[in-house]
Amino acid sequence: MHNNPAKLLFSSTLISGTLISISASSWLAVWMGLEINLLSFIPLMTNSNNKMSTEASLKYFLVQALASAILLFSIILMHASTDMTIFMNYNIFLTLIMSTLLLKMGAAPFHFWFPGTMEGLSWYNCLILMTWQKVAPLMLLSYVIKMSLFMSMVILFSIVIGSLGGLNQTSLRKLMAYSSINHLGWMAAAMSMGENLWVLYFLVYSFLTSALIFLFNTFQMFHINQSMITMNKFPLLKFSLFSILLSLGGLPPFLGFLPKWLVIQLMAELNHSYMITIMVMMTLITLFYYLRVGFSAFMLSYTEPKWIPKLQYKNIFIIQTMTLSTISTLGLLMCTALFNTL
């Protein structure tokens, strides 16, 4: 798998496609970079042993191709309206471009494809879809974003749908998808305030998601009820998993609270008090469904079937997991201590 030259090729073009998009000087080059990125990710998604991955890759391709077509159409129309006598409102084109970028990254209300696609992928493909595939659309959105009624509705939709959508899920992949939609709302809010704060938010989110998926993939956990019967021999690993989950939810002593704290502070300074209230209330709901994953495993008396294979872990794996968990747990304290010393 790791020595597969095709995967190496597609991984390198996946990265280069994103880099072309974010460093392009024209919208046509942006479109080209997004297409290279899309056509590189499709072969990485497909797996002959998993029929759901074929469905997921087809769904992903159709949605992304639609978004690319609308983006190209709006770019051509925008140039035509400036060169010829078609005097149309410039804001219409900006809204069209923002809509296509939001569709590409899976933000609500353009999120319809995202949870279903996530369900058919392996954990590592889910990680790419939740982190790297959002880099180019987020960076391009930061170039054109303008705080308006449309953008306010997108932020509120993302946060509300991301919170309420995860409540009735038993699949961890769909749970992570709705969590991602919720975090996209926070990133869009940070971005629309006119700061580079969304980059910090995205980096912290990517770190916590990577740590969580590293654990999920190792233990092959795909559903909430599996948390009750895995890692019972390793209580420290189980504690690490749930501390990272709470950090991703934004509970105050953890690192995940830092970017949310900064977003809330910036929005409070700009008098967006109603939006802050809704965002914080909805984040409490996301925290509830993260807690639900860990609550049954920690609080209830669990059973351990004899047919569960006894997995052997190397010390390096436990050290890596504990390091990630420690950064997640003590990151906020370290940041504040560093700020006070400086």
Sequence and secondary structure as in RCSB ss.txt:
>XXXX:A:sequence
MHNNPAKLLFSSTLISGTLISISASSWLAVWMGLEINLLSFIPLMTNSNNKMSTEASLKYFLVQALASAILLFSI
ILMHASTDMTIFMNYNIFLTLIMSTLLLKMGAAPFHFWFPGTMEGLSWYNCLILMTWQKVAPLMLLSYVIKMSLF
MSMVILFSIVIGSLGGLNQTSLRKLMAYSSINHLGWMAAAMSMGENLWVLYFLVYSFLTSALIFLFNTFQMFHIN
QSMITMNKFPLLKFSLFSILLSLGGLPPFLGFLPKWLVIQLMAELNHSYMITIMVMMTLITLFYYLRVGFSAFML
SYTEPKWIPKLQYKNIFIIQTMTLSTISTLGLLMCTALFNTL
>XXXX:A:secstr
 TT HHHHHHHHHHHHHHHHHHH SSHHHHHHHHHHHHHHHHHHH  TT HHHHHHHHHHHHHHHHHHHHHHHHH
HHHHHHHHSS    HHHHHHHHHHHHHHHHT TTS TTHHHHHHTS HHHHHHHHTHHHHHHHHHHHHH   SHH
HHHHHHHHHHHHHHHTTT  BHHHHHHHHHHHHHHHHHHHHHTTSSHHHHHHHHHHHHHHHHHHHHHHHT  BGG
GGGTSSTT HHHHHHHHHHHHHHHT TTSTTHHHHHHHHHHHHHTT HHHHHHHHHHHHHHHHHHHHHHHHHHHS
     TTS      HHHHHHHHHHHHHHHHHHHHHHHHHHH 
